[in-house]
Amino acid sequence: MSRKRNLEVDYVTQRSSSQRYRDSQDTVHKKLHSYYDYSLLFLTLLLCCFGLVMIYSSSSYTAQIKYGDAGYFMKKQLVAVLLGVFAMVIVSMFDYHALIDKIPGIPVRLAWIAYLAAIFLQVLVLIIGKEVNGAKRWIYIGPVSLQPSEISKVVAIIFVSFLVSAKPKVLRDFQGFLAIVVFMFPLLFLIAKENLSTAIVLFAIIIGICFVASPKKGYYFVTAFVMAGFVALYVLFGDPFRIKRFKVWLDVENEPMGYQILQGLYAVASGKLFGTGLGESMQKLGFIPEAHNDMIFSVICEELGLFGACIVVLLFMLLIWRLFVIAINAPDMFGGLLCTGILVHVAVQVLINIAVVTNSIPSTGIPLPFVSYGGTSVAILLAEIGIALSVSNRIRYERH
């Protein structure tokens, strides 16, 4: 009986050994293949093309009256999109680690130079920036306008990802997270001075990257409540214009400043299920001021209805999903955090923009990614997608 058991054990051992050998040989013959997320590329280009169509539809009336060219705004956006696509392709071809490499001849990493340059641009816009609607947010260089706060978003993604990946253990306690916030405070402060909504997006990016990288999550919720309190105090005791926005939000029908939001709500409601048809919006005919900018989602709802709006939201959800897939499969922590920051950037802007259009939150100027009019915004977002594609291109997988 004992001999029979020993023979069975020897057979199992021999079989398992041979199986392990075959597995090892299979592994030797397997080749690692490069991965490139064409789904992310396709979704990005689809959203950009859709944005160009909707910009033309929503701005043609205003452009014809002001400039005698119905395609004025669409043509300017097309130039920005083409430049952005070119930047996206070029960036995707490079190794994303170049963002944190030292520059030859200069013992400083590129991430630090980008961070200091972003602070310089934010100071510069406060000095020489052109004031539009009571805020200095643009620098004009001849016919070209530049919005430094959009550049600061991608710089924040790169710099915070660099800080966290360089010392991952720093986020084991609250002091480490606080140190990163202190590093980013000058940039946050300079942006918040003229553009609170962009500063909120920037802070959400910082929180999102640190939250994903941190083994402890509890103190982030406490931080969120504390920051909400600071924002409330800033609104109450800071610029009276901001508290006025809260009053408008609570009584949009009777406040004169609620005109734009109210007209946007009329557009959303009149679209019903399938909309009035592409190009058939009535609210864009001067009722919604600058309908091609932050309020473009209301024109989408009016012309394409609830069905079209849901399709747009679905496209954004798919794009965010692809960014998530790249982030969790990234070859290293830095790549994963870069994609996390880009994901947070897109997701937060989509949520805020749609919430403002539907009057779910007080009005604030946040564009709908890839769709709203804005050359700097779309070009920077496309460059960010290029970074995500660069990360995806460094993912390796086995194929039999």
C-alpha positions in Angstrom: 0.0 0.0 0.0 2.9 2.3 0.9 4.7 1.4 -2.3 1.6 2.2 -4.4 1.2 5.6 -2.6 4.9 6.4 -3.3 4.5 5.5 -7.0 1.5 7.9 -7.2 3.4 10.6 -5.6 6.3 10.1 -8.0 3.9 10.2 -10.9 2.3 13.4 -9.8 5.7 15.0 -9.1 7.1 13.9 -12.4 4.0 15.2 -14.2 4.0 18.5 -12.4 7.7 18.9 -13.2 7.2 18.3 -16.9 4.2 20.6 -16.9 6.4 23.3 -15.3 9.0 22.7 -17.9 6.5 23.0 -20.8 5.2 26.2 -19.2 8.7 27.6 -18.9 9.3 26.8 -22.6 6.1 28.5 -23.6 7.2 31.5 -21.6 10.5 31.5 -23.5 8.7 31.5 -26.9 6.3 34.2 -25.9 7.1 37.7 -27.2 6.3 40.9 -25.5 4.3 43.2 -27.8 3.9 47.0 -27.6 0.4 48.3 -26.8 -1.1 51.5 -28.2 -4.5 52.6 -27.2 -6.2 53.3 -30.5 -9.6 53.5 -28.7 -8.4 56.5 -26.7 -7.1 58.1 -29.9 -10.3 57.5 -31.8 -12.6 58.8 -29.0 -10.5 61.9 -28.7 -10.6 62.7 -32.4 -14.3 61.9 -32.5 -15.0 64.4 -29.6 -12.9 67.1 -31.4 -14.7 66.6 -34.7 -18.1 66.7 -32.9 -16.9 69.9 -31.1 -16.1 71.6 -34.4 -19.6 70.8 -35.7 -21.3 72.1 -32.6 -19.1 75.2 -32.5 -20.1 76.0 -36.0 -23.8 75.3 -35.3 -23.8 77.4 -32.0 -21.7 80.3 -33.2 -22.6 80.8 -36.9 -25.3 83.4 -36.2 -23.1 85.5 -33.9 -20.0 85.1 -36.2 -22.0 86.2 -39.2 -23.3 89.4 -37.4 -19.9 90.3 -35.8 -17.4 89.2 -38.4 -19.4 88.6 -41.6 -18.2 85.0 -41.6 -20.4 82.2 -40.2 -17.4 79.9 -39.8 -15.2 82.4 -38.0 -15.1 80.7 -34.6 -15.1 77.2 -36.1 -12.0 78.1 -38.3 -10.1 79.4 -35.4 -10.9 76.3 -33.3 -9.9 74.1 -36.3 -6.4 75.6 -36.3 -6.1 75.0 -32.6 -7.3 71.4 -33.0 -4.8 70.7 -35.8 -2.0 72.2 -33.7 -3.2 70.1 -30.8 -3.4 66.9 -32.8 0.1 67.5 -34.1 1.4 68.0 -30.5 -0.5 64.9 -29.4 1.2 62.8 -32.1 4.6 64.1 -31.4 4.3 63.8 -27.6 3.0 60.2 -27.9 6.1 59.2 -29.9 8.4 60.3 -27.1 9.1 58.4 -23.9 7.1 60.1 -21.1 10.0 59.8 -18.8 11.6 62.7 -20.7 9.2 64.9 -18.7 11.3 64.3 -15.6 14.7 63.9 -17.1 17.5 66.4 -16.6 18.2 68.8 -19.4 21.7 68.3 -20.9 24.0 70.9 -19.5 21.5 72.0 -16.8 21.4 70.0 -13.6 17.6 70.6 -13.2 14.8 68.3 -14.2 12.3 69.4 -16.8 9.4 69.1 -14.4 10.9 71.8 -12.1 11.5 74.1 -15.1 7.9 73.6 -16.2 6.6 74.4 -12.7 8.7 77.6 -12.4 7.6 78.6 -16.0 3.9 78.1 -15.0 4.3 80.4 -12.0 6.1 83.0 -14.1 3.2 82.9 -16.7 0.6 83.3 -13.9 2.4 86.3 -12.5 2.8 87.7 -16.0 -0.9 87.4 -16.8 -1.7 89.4 -13.6 0.6 92.2 -14.9 0.1 92.4 -18.6 -3.0 90.2 -19.1 -6.0 91.6 -20.9 -9.1 92.0 -18.7 -12.2 90.3 -20.0 -15.4 90.3 -18.1 -13.7 91.6 -15.0 -10.9 89.0 -14.9 -7.3 88.8 -16.2 -6.9 85.4 -17.7 -5.4 85.9 -21.2 -2.1 87.0 -22.5 -2.2 88.4 -26.1 0.8 88.1 -28.3 -0.3 89.8 -31.5 -3.3 88.0 -32.9 -2.6 84.9 -30.7 -4.2 84.6 -27.2 -2.8 82.4 -24.5 -4.5 81.3 -21.3 -1.7 80.4 -18.8 -4.1 78.6 -16.4 -4.7 75.9 -19.0 -1.0 75.3 -19.2 -0.8 75.2 -15.4 -3.2 72.2 -15.3 -0.9 70.0 -17.4 2.2 71.3 -15.5 0.4 70.4 -12.2 -0.2 66.8 -13.5 3.4 66.4 -14.4 4.9 68.0 -11.3 2.7 66.3 -8.7 3.2 62.9 -10.4 6.9 63.5 -10.4 7.0 64.5 -6.7 4.9 61.5 -5.6 6.6 58.9 -7.8 10.1 60.1 -6.6 9.2 59.5 -3.0 6.1 57.2 -2.8 6.4 56.8 1.0 5.8 60.5 1.5 2.1 60.0 1.4 1.9 57.5 4.2 0.9 60.3 6.6 -0.9 63.7 6.4 2.3 65.7 6.7 3.6 64.3 3.3 0.4 65.2 1.6 0.5 68.7 3.2 4.1 69.1 1.9 2.9 68.5 -1.7 0.1 71.0 -1.2 2.6 73.6 0.1 4.7 73.0 -3.0 1.7 73.7 -5.2 0.2 76.5 -3.1 1.9 79.4 -5.1 0.4 78.2 -8.3 -3.0 77.6 -6.7 -3.0 81.1 -5.1 -2.0 82.9 -8.3 -4.8 81.1 -10.3 -7.4 81.5 -7.6 -6.8 85.3 -7.5 -8.5 85.7 -11.0 -10.0 82.3 -11.7 -11.4 80.4 -8.7 -13.0 77.7 -10.8 -9.7 76.7 -12.5 -8.0 76.7 -9.1 -10.7 74.2 -7.9 -10.0 72.0 -10.9 -6.2 72.2 -10.2 -6.7 71.3 -6.6 -8.9 68.3 -7.6 -6.1 67.1 -9.8 -3.6 67.3 -6.9 -6.1 65.5 -4.6 -6.8 62.8 -7.2 -3.2 62.0 -7.9 -2.3 61.9 -4.2 -5.4 59.9 -3.3 -4.6 57.1 -5.8 -0.9 56.9 -4.7 -1.6 57.0 -0.9 -2.0 53.8 1.2 -4.2 55.8 3.6 -7.4 57.5 2.4 -9.1 58.8 5.4 -7.5 62.2 5.7 -8.4 63.1 2.1 -12.0 63.3 3.0 -11.2 65.5 6.0 -9.1 67.7 3.7 -12.0 67.9 1.2 -14.3 69.2 3.9 -11.7 71.7 5.2 -11.1 73.0 1.7 -14.9 73.3 1.1 -14.9 75.5 4.2 -12.1 77.7 3.0 -13.8 78.1 -0.4 -17.0 79.1 1.4 -15.2 81.7 3.5 -13.4 83.0 0.4 -16.8 83.4 -1.4 -18.5 85.0 1.6 -15.7 87.5 2.6 -13.8 87.8 -0.7 -15.0 89.3 -4.0 -18.7 90.3 -3.7 -19.2 89.0 -7.2 -18.8 85.4 -6.1 -21.5 85.6 -3.4 -23.7 87.2 -6.0 -23.4 84.0 -8.1 -24.7 82.0 -5.2 -27.8 84.3 -4.9 -28.3 83.9 -8.7 -28.1 80.2 -8.4 -30.8 80.1 -5.7 -33.1 82.4 -7.6 -32.1 82.2 -11.3 -35.6 83.3 -12.6 -35.6 86.6 -10.8 -31.9 87.6 -10.8 -30.8 89.7 -13.8 -27.4 87.9 -13.7 -29.2 84.6 -14.1 -30.2 85.4 -17.7 -27.6 83.2 -19.4 -28.3 80.2 -17.2 -32.1 80.7 -17.6 -31.8 80.8 -21.3 -29.6 77.7 -21.2 -32.3 75.9 -19.2 -34.9 76.9 -21.8 -32.7 75.3 -24.5 -32.3 72.1 -22.5 -36.0 71.8 -21.9 -37.0 72.6 -25.5 -34.8 69.8 -26.9 -37.0 67.1 -25.4 -36.0 63.6 -26.3 -34.5 63.9 -29.9 -34.0 67.6 -30.2 -35.0 70.2 -32.7 -32.3 69.1 -35.2 -28.7 70.1 -35.9 -28.5 73.8 -36.6 -32.1 74.5 -35.6 -31.5 75.9 -32.1 -33.4 79.1 -31.3 -31.6 80.0 -28.1 -28.3 80.4 -29.9 -29.8 83.3 -31.9 -28.5 85.9 -29.4 -30.5 84.6 -26.4 -27.6 82.6 -24.9 -24.5 84.9 -24.8 -21.5 83.2 -26.5 -23.3 79.9 -26.8 -20.2 78.3 -28.3 -18.2 78.7 -25.1 -19.1 77.2 -21.7 -22.8 76.9 -22.5 -22.4 74.8 -25.6 -23.9 71.7 -23.8 -27.2 73.5 -23.7 -27.2 73.9 -27.5 -26.3 70.2 -27.7 -29.4 69.4 -25.6 -31.6 71.7 -27.7 -30.5 70.4 -31.1 -29.9 66.8 -30.3 -32.2 66.3 -27.4 -31.7 64.1 -24.3 -30.7 61.2 -26.6 -27.8 63.3 -28.1 -26.7 64.6 -24.7 -26.6 61.0 -23.4 -24.4 59.9 -26.3 -22.0 62.8 -25.6 -21.8 61.8 -21.9 -21.3 58.2 -22.9 -18.3 59.2 -25.2 -16.7 61.0 -22.2 -17.3 58.0 -20.0 -15.6 55.7 -22.6 -12.7 58.1 -22.8 -12.3 58.2 -19.0 -12.5 54.4 -19.0 -9.6 54.2 -21.5 -7.5 56.5 -19.4 -8.3 54.3 -16.3 -7.2 51.2 -18.2 -3.9 52.8 -19.2 -3.4 54.1 -15.6 -3.8 50.6 -14.0 -1.6 48.9 -16.6 1.1 51.6 -16.8 4.7 50.2 -16.6 5.6 52.3 -13.6 4.1 54.6 -10.9 5.0 57.8 -12.7 3.1 56.7 -15.8 0.1 55.6 -13.8 -0.1 58.9 -11.9 0.2 60.9 -15.1 -2.9 59.1 -16.6 -4.7 59.5 -13.2 -4.1 63.3 -13.3 -5.4 63.5 -16.9 -8.4 61.4 -16.0 -9.3 63.7 -13.1 -8.8 66.8 -15.2 -11.2 65.6 -17.9 -13.8 64.1 -15.5 -13.9 67.1 -13.2 -14.4 69.6 -16.1 -17.1 67.5 -17.7 -19.0 67.2 -14.3 -18.7 70.9 -13.5 -19.6 72.1 -17.0 -22.8 69.9 -17.2 -23.7 70.8 -13.6 -23.5 74.5 -14.4 -25.5 74.2 -17.6 -28.3 72.4 -15.7 -28.0 74.9 -12.8 -27.0 72.1 -10.4 -24.2 74.2 -9.0 -23.5 78.0 -9.1 -22.4 79.4 -12.4 -18.6 79.2 -13.2 -16.5 79.3 -16.3 -15.4 75.8 -17.0 -15.4 74.6 -20.7 -16.6 71.2 -21.9 -13.4 69.3 -22.8 -12.7 69.0 -26.6 -16.1 70.5 -27.4 -16.3 74.1 -26.1 -14.6 76.9 -28.0 -11.1 77.7 -26.7 -7.9 77.2 -28.5 -5.5 76.9 -25.5 -7.9 74.5 -23.8 -8.3 72.1 -26.6 -4.6 72.2 -27.6 -3.4 71.5 -24.0 -6.0 68.7 -23.6 -4.8 67.0 -26.8 -1.2 67.3 -25.6 -2.3 65.6 -22.4 -3.9 62.8 -24.4 -0.5 62.5 -26.2 1.1 61.9 -22.8 -1.4 59.2 -22.0 -0.8 57.6 -25.4 2.9 57.7 -24.7 2.3 55.8 -21.5 0.1 53.2 -23.3 2.9 52.8 -25.9 5.3 51.6 -23.1 2.9 48.9 -21.9 4.1 45.4 -22.8 1.8 42.4 -23.1 2.3 38.7 -24.0 0.7 37.2 -27.0 0.9 33.5 -28.0 
